[in-house]
Amino acid sequence: VECRTTHKHGVEPGLSSEQRKDVKKSFADSGVVFWGCGTACEFHAADPAVVKKNVEECKAFIALTRDIGGKGVKVRPNGVVK
């Protein structure tokens, strides 16, 4: 599955190391495979500052996804960062 970010799923970069371990264990215990996070990060904005902010945010989601055992992060529009 893909956890959508900034939604009710609650799988966000602000999770502590322990919380990330708990999320990873919950997926493992359930038999549901965590694929990654579906973000609202965009890299096509005209404003370079917006792009820079989104790149940094995406890096945080990449680390989160790695910690939970996922494979990628979805970005807008319809791209995947691995």
RAZIZI-V723684 format. One record per run of one state. SS is the DSSP state (H for helix, E for strand, C for the rest). FROM is the first residue (numbers start at 1). TO is the last residue. Records with the same first field share a line. If there is no record, write none. Layout:
SS: FROM-TO / FROM-TO
//
This chain:
C: 1-1 / 5-16 / 31-35 / 43-47 / 69-71 / 77-78 / 82-82
E: 2-4 / 36-42 / 72-76 / 79-81
H: 17-30 / 48-68
//
